[in-house]
Amino acid sequence: MKVNFQLLHDSDDFDAIIFDALKSALESLYIEKSDDEIKLLYENKYNLSLLNSKWIAGFEVEANDISLDDHEAFLENYVNKMKEDGHVFALIKFHDEIRFKTYLNYYREIAKVEMHLREILSCIFYYEYSDDFYSLLEEYEINFPKDTPPQEGLQERLENQFFYLTFSNYFTLDRPKEIRHVKDMNAILESSDSYEGFRDRICNRGIKNEKHRDFLAAIKQDLQTIESVRNAVAHNRTISPKNLGHYETARDHLIERFKVFWDDTSVEK
């Protein structure tokens, strides 16, 4: 178990700050080690002077004797002890191997949920826009990334436009964008074969199937909850216990909604 920290301090002996905090954290878990053994558990990487008579130090702590169950308690005790020191002004935690492994599990869960969602969205939008399998979202307010490939690239990669949506785009698929400009109206007019077709494309836009609309509306809140954890995982930010609980509930809701969608689809057949 390795954790990297950065410490802002004004101590002449920042090594002692790290040592004392580490010793205190081990003792809080009733783990006894000699001073020489404790010194082997951390490595000072740098200690750079700043312009305001302070220093910024980087160091790595390794505590393989700490069980997974005690990992958070160990870090909490360690951090609290360091913060008590009058020479410490800021402490930042960067790489944390245990968190990294935990976040990898969340990433796998979220990636699996997103791939299931893309499959269902493909069914819904192919059902509505079956004339063009690679331009499904023209009626929606979507800003695709610059590296989104053209149709030929999507075909080669075995992908569609849903692979290039940001997570927040999923929230807006239950309603088409508003027609605000004359150029949008003209584009619809030019691509319509008749007045009836033009009117239909103006008045009956978006997903029309009631079950599909209900599904898109129902998943929005759960997807927003998932997104907050997804962003924390992607940027290695701390997930609060409250948000984690909401995430697990939202994940289970979505998995159940996916099952109901496919069950209803099978019944329709």
N, C-alpha and C positions, 0 to 999 in steps of 0.2 A: 504494500500500500504506500504510494508516494503522493505527496501533496506539495505543490509549489506555492510559495508566498512571496509577497513583496511588503517590506516594512519601511515606513517613514518614521525617522527617529532623530534624536540629538544626543545619543549616548556615546560615550567613549568606548564602551564595551557592549556592543549589541549582541555579541556571542552569548554573554551572560543572560540577556533577556530571553533568548531562544532556549537556552539550557534550562533556566529556572521554570519557564512555562511548560516545557516538555516533561520535566521531572514531576511537576505538580499534576499534570494531566495523567501521567502514568500512575501516580499514587492514588488519584481519585478512583481508579479502576483496580486498586490493590495489586498493581504490578510493580515488583521490586527489581530495580536494576542498579548496578554500580554507576559511578560517575563516568568511568571509561566506556561502559556500555551505552549510556545515554548519548555520549558525544559521537558515537558511531551511527546514531539514528538521524542525524541531520548533516547537511552539507551547505556551507556558505558559498554562494556563487559570485556575489559582488557586493560592494558597499561604496556607493558613489556619493561624493560631496555635492551639495546643492548650493544655490546662491545665498540662501537665508540661514546659513550656519546649521542646516539640517543635513541628514544623510538619507539615502534610499538604498536599502539592502534587499538582495534577493537570496532566498534559501529554499532548500528542499528537505522535507521531513519524510522519513521512511519508518514505518512502524508495522512490520509484518506480524508482530505478536498480538496486534489488536484484532479481535474477531469482527466479523461483519456487523454483528448485532451491536457492538460497542463503538463502531466507527464514528457515528454522529456525536455520541456522548464524549468521546475522546477529543474530537475536534472542538466541540463547544467548550469543554474545560480548558483546552489549550489556548484557544482564542481569548476567552474571558480573562485568563491569567495574564496574557500579554497586554491586553487593553488596560489592565490595572496599573501597569508600569507608567510612571509619570514621564518617561522619556519617549513613549510611543504616541505618535500622532495619527497614524493611519495604518491599517493592515488590510491587504488585499489578497484574496485566495484565487489562484489561477487553476492550473491543472490539478484535478483530483481523480485518481485512478478509480476509486470506488464509485464516485459520481458518474464518471465516464462510462463505466460498465452498466450502471443503472440506466443512464440516458440512452445507451444503445438499445436497451430493451424497449424503452418508450418509442424510440425512433422506429424500430421494427413494427411495433403495434400500430403506430400512426401511418406508416407507409402501407401496411396491409389494409387498413381502413380506407386510405385514399385510393388505392388500386381498386377495391371493391366499389367505391363510390364512382370512380371513372367508368367502370363497366356499366353500372346502372344508368349514369348520365348518358352514356353512349346509346343505350337502348331507348331512353326517353327522347333524346334529340334526333336520333335516326328515325324514330317513329313519326316525329313531327316534320322533319326536314329531310326526307328520304331522297330528294332529287340530287343532293350534293353531300357526299359523306365527309368532305374535308372543309366545308365552309358552313358550319353549323351555328355559328354564334354572331352572325352579322347583325341580328336584331338586338344584341345585348351590349351593354357598356363594359367592354373588355379591352384593357390595354395589354396586348401581348408583349412579352420580352422581345428585345431586338433580335435575339438569336433563334426565334421561332422559325423553323424551316418552312419553306413553301410546300405545296401539296406533294410534289415529287419526293421531297425529303421526308415528309410524314409517312408516305407509302413505303419508302425504303426502310425506315426505322420501325415500321409496324406500330405507328402511333397516330393519334388524332389531336385536335386542338386542346382537349381536356388535359393533356400531358403538360401544357404550357400555361395553365392558369395558376395564378397565385392563390393561396388558400382562401383569401378574402373574396376572390371572384365567385367562389361557390355560393356565397350568401346572396348573390344578386340574380341567380339564374331563374328565380321564380317570377321575374317580371322583365319584360323587354325595356330597352331604353326609350325615353321620350323622343318624339320627332320634333326637334327644336329649330332646324334650319331648312331653308328652301332646297338646298342642295340634297338633303336627305330625301325630301319629297320627290325631287326630280329623279333621283337614282331609282326609287321604287317605281315611279311612273315609266321610266325608260325600260325597266326589266319586266314590266307587266304586259301580258298579251291582250288584255281587254280592260274595259272600264270596270267590269265586275271583279276581275282579278286584282286590279289596283285598289278598289274599295275594300276588298277582303284583306289585302295585305296592310291596309291602314287601320281598319276597324277590328280585325281579328288577328292580332299579333301575339307572339309568344306561344307558350305551351297551352294547348286547348284541352287535352285529356284531363279530366277532373282528378283522377287518381294520381296522375303524374304531378299535377299542380299541388295537390295535397302533400305528396311526398317531398317536393322541393321546399314547401313552406315549413314542413314539420322538422326538417333536419337543420334548419338555420341556427337555432340556439345551441344545439349540441356541437355543430361545427365551429361556432365561435368559441366555445369552451375548449375544444380540442386545439384550436389555433393558438391560444395563449400558451398552452404547454408545448406545442410544436415549436413556437418561437423561442421559448426558454431552452428547449433541448438544442435547437440549432445554434444558439448564441451562448450556450453554457451559462445560463443564468439560474439562480436558485428558484425552485418551484416551492411555493408555500404548501404546507399540509392541506390547507383549505382548497387551494386550486387543484391540488393533486386528487383530492376526494371528488371534486366536481368533474375532473377529467375522467376518472374511472366510471362515474355514473354516466357521463355523456358517451363515452366509448361503448358501454354496454347498451345504451339506448340506440345508438346508431347500428350496432350489430344486429339488434332485434328488428329495427326498421328495415334493414337490408333483407333479412329473412322473410319478413312479411311481404315486402315488395315482390320477391321471387315466388313466394307461395301464391300471391294474388295473380301474378303473371301466368303461373302454371294453370290456375283455375280458368283464366280467360281462354287458354288454348282449348 
